Amino acid sequence: MNKELIFLRTFAITTGLATSTFLFSSFRENGNQTFETIDVQRINIVEADGTVKMIVTNAGLFPNGADQINGRNTNADRKKRAGMLFFNEDGIECGGLIYDGEKKENGHSSGLSLTFDQYDGDQVMQLLTTDSQRGDERYVSSSLVFNDRPAKETQEKTREIMAELSALRASDPEAFKDKYAEYQKMELIGGAPRIMLGKSRSQNNGLFLFDDQGKPRAMFYLDKDNNPKLEAFDAEGNVTSTWPEK
């Protein structure tokens, strides 16, 4: 009996090792595998040295909070959404695609954003659409937006500054304004939209131009009644000229 048990155990172990060796050698010999359907929650695309270059993920495994990618912190306050994140050769996040959409108590809310970032900074180009409904009111906006970003910003420094400013805002609003202006003058934070092409929430379709503070200065568009309009504004938002003239 003991000899039979020893034989069976030896046979099982040998068979298992042989099967594993066969399977692993098959994958090594043929790097390309074909699948009809793959169900997966997250995929990390990496270089040979392990640097993450792209993440495709569901909402639950979207990196934020204490997660680190390529040894760098992620945005702790960023909402988890399904989508993709892109990383450059230095392992720094450089853009992404996110989307969501769900029914609300009295309507719905959905959106999609494809962004491309300044090196070690925030987004300089964005393809954006939002669709929200509250009761009988529905607001749809779709646009291609180009932004200015501060010349000296870095993702890590921006996170540190924003944490500092958030605490300051709660304790001393006036000191918060002064500190924000100081960092903005140092070109460490800030940024502003400069060009928007698309449909606004007021259903105007056209080209919208902004100054370096993000204030609207010129618009050429078709309004919701299909009337063409050209408008210019001063720094305070007052209309300085229009076409057709009122």
C-alpha positions in Angstrom: 0.0 0.0 0.0 2.8 2.5 0.9 4.6 1.7 -2.3 1.4 2.4 -4.3 0.8 5.7 -2.6 4.4 6.7 -3.2 4.0 5.8 -6.9 0.7 7.7 -7.3 2.2 10.8 -5.6 5.3 10.7 -7.8 3.2 10.2 -10.9 0.9 13.2 -10.0 3.9 15.5 -9.3 5.7 14.5 -12.5 2.5 14.9 -14.6 1.9 18.4 -13.2 5.5 19.5 -13.8 5.4 18.2 -17.3 2.1 20.0 -18.1 3.3 23.3 -16.7 6.6 23.0 -18.6 4.6 22.4 -21.8 2.3 25.3 -21.3 5.0 27.8 -20.4 7.3 26.7 -23.2 4.4 27.1 -25.7 3.9 30.7 -24.6 7.6 31.4 -24.9 7.8 29.9 -28.3 4.9 31.9 -29.6 4.6 35.4 -28.2 1.4 36.2 -30.1 -1.7 34.6 -28.8 -5.2 34.8 -30.4 -8.4 35.1 -28.3 -11.9 35.5 -29.4 -13.0 37.3 -26.2 -11.1 38.5 -23.2 -12.9 39.7 -20.0 -10.5 41.8 -17.9 -10.7 44.6 -15.4 -7.4 46.3 -16.2 -4.5 46.1 -18.6 -1.1 47.7 -18.1 0.9 48.3 -21.3 4.6 48.3 -20.3 8.0 48.6 -21.9 10.6 45.9 -21.5 12.0 47.7 -18.5 8.6 47.7 -16.8 7.8 51.4 -17.4 4.0 51.7 -17.7 3.1 53.4 -21.0 -0.7 53.0 -21.1 -3.4 51.8 -18.7 -6.8 50.5 -19.9 -9.1 50.1 -16.9 -12.6 49.8 -15.5 -13.8 52.4 -13.0 -13.0 50.3 -9.9 -9.3 49.9 -10.7 -8.8 53.4 -12.0 -5.6 54.7 -10.3 -6.0 57.5 -7.7 -5.5 58.1 -4.0 -2.5 56.3 -2.7 -1.8 54.5 -6.0 1.6 55.1 -7.7 2.4 54.6 -11.4 6.1 54.5 -12.4 7.0 55.5 -8.8 5.0 58.7 -9.1 1.9 59.7 -7.1 -1.4 59.8 -8.9 -4.1 62.4 -8.5 -5.6 61.7 -5.1 -8.9 63.6 -5.7 -9.6 62.3 -9.2 -12.9 60.5 -9.6 -12.6 56.8 -10.7 -13.9 56.4 -14.2 -13.4 53.8 -16.9 -11.0 54.7 -19.6 -7.3 55.0 -20.6 -4.3 56.8 -19.3 -1.2 57.6 -21.3 2.4 57.9 -20.0 5.5 59.3 -21.8 9.1 57.9 -21.9 9.8 59.4 -18.5 6.9 57.6 -17.0 4.9 60.8 -16.5 1.2 60.9 -17.2 0.6 62.8 -20.5 -3.1 62.5 -21.3 -6.0 60.1 -21.2 -9.6 59.2 -22.2 -12.3 58.9 -19.6 -16.1 58.6 -19.9 -19.2 58.0 -17.8 -22.9 58.2 -17.8 -25.8 57.3 -15.5 -29.4 57.9 -14.7 -30.2 60.4 -12.0 -33.2 60.8 -9.8 -34.7 63.4 -12.2 -32.6 63.0 -15.3 -29.2 61.8 -16.4 -25.5 62.9 -16.5 -22.9 61.7 -19.0 -19.6 62.8 -20.5 -16.4 62.0 -22.4 -13.0 63.6 -22.3 -9.9 63.0 -24.4 -7.0 65.1 -23.2 -3.3 65.7 -24.1 -1.1 67.2 -21.5 1.8 69.7 -21.4 5.0 67.9 -20.4 4.8 67.1 -16.7 1.7 69.4 -16.5 -2.0 69.5 -17.2 -4.1 69.4 -20.3 -3.4 71.7 -23.2 -5.9 70.1 -25.6 -9.2 68.5 -24.8 -12.0 66.9 -26.8 -15.0 67.2 -24.5 -18.7 66.4 -24.5 -21.2 66.6 -21.6 -24.9 65.8 -21.6 -27.0 66.4 -18.5 -30.7 66.5 -18.0 -32.7 67.8 -15.0 -36.4 67.3 -15.3 -37.4 68.8 -18.7 -34.2 70.7 -19.2 -31.4 69.1 -21.1 -27.9 70.6 -21.7 -25.5 69.2 -24.3 -22.1 70.7 -25.0 -19.4 69.3 -27.3 -16.1 71.1 -28.0 -12.5 71.0 -28.9 -10.6 73.2 -26.4 -7.0 74.5 -26.4 -5.6 75.8 -23.1 -2.6 77.7 -21.9 -0.7 76.2 -19.0 1.9 77.7 -16.6 5.5 77.4 -18.0 7.0 76.1 -14.7 4.3 73.8 -13.5 5.0 70.1 -12.6 2.5 67.5 -11.6 4.1 66.8 -8.3 4.5 70.5 -7.3 1.0 71.3 -8.4 -0.4 68.6 -6.0 1.7 70.0 -3.1 0.5 73.5 -3.8 -3.2 72.5 -4.2 -3.0 70.7 -0.8 -1.5 73.8 0.8 -4.1 76.1 -0.8 -7.0 73.8 0.1 -6.1 73.9 3.8 -5.5 77.7 3.6 -8.9 78.4 2.0 -10.7 76.7 4.9 -8.8 78.6 7.6 -8.1 82.0 6.0 -9.8 82.9 2.7 -7.9 86.2 2.3 -4.6 84.6 2.8 -5.7 81.9 0.3 -6.3 84.6 -2.4 -2.9 86.2 -1.8 -1.0 82.9 -1.8 -2.8 81.7 -5.0 -1.9 85.0 -6.8 1.7 84.5 -5.6 2.0 81.0 -7.0 0.3 82.1 -10.2 2.8 85.0 -10.7 5.6 82.4 -10.2 4.0 80.4 -13.1 3.5 77.4 -11.0 -0.3 77.2 -11.1 -3.1 78.7 -13.1 -3.8 78.2 -16.8 -6.7 79.3 -18.9 -8.8 78.2 -21.9 -7.8 80.2 -25.1 -9.8 78.6 -27.9 -13.0 76.6 -28.0 -14.6 75.2 -31.2 -18.0 73.6 -30.8 -21.4 73.9 -29.1 -21.8 75.8 -25.9 -24.4 75.0 -23.1 -26.5 77.9 -24.6 -26.6 76.0 -27.9 -24.4 78.4 -29.8 -22.2 76.7 -32.4 -19.0 78.5 -33.3 -15.5 79.7 -32.5 -14.9 81.2 -29.0 -11.7 83.1 -28.1 -10.5 83.9 -24.5 -7.7 86.1 -23.1 -4.8 84.8 -20.9 -7.1 85.1 -17.9 -9.7 82.9 -19.5 -12.2 85.7 -20.1 -14.2 85.6 -23.3 -13.0 88.3 -25.8 -14.5 87.3 -29.2 -17.1 84.9 -30.5 -18.2 84.0 -34.0 -21.2 81.6 -34.0 -24.6 80.5 -35.1 -27.2 80.9 -32.3 -29.9 78.4 -31.5 -32.2 80.2 -34.1 -29.5 79.8 -36.8 -28.6 83.5 -36.8 -24.9 84.2 -37.5 -23.3 86.6 -34.9 -19.9 88.1 -34.3 -19.2 89.7 -30.9 -16.2 91.3 -29.2 -15.8 92.0 -25.5 -13.5 94.1 -23.3 -11.7 92.7 -20.2 -14.7 93.4 -18.0 -17.0 91.4 -20.3 -18.8 94.4 -21.9 -19.7 94.1 -25.6 -17.6 96.5 -27.6 -18.8 95.6 -31.1 -21.2 93.2 -32.8 -22.2 92.0 -36.2 -24.8 92.4 -37.4 -25.1 95.7 -35.5 -28.0 95.8 -33.1 
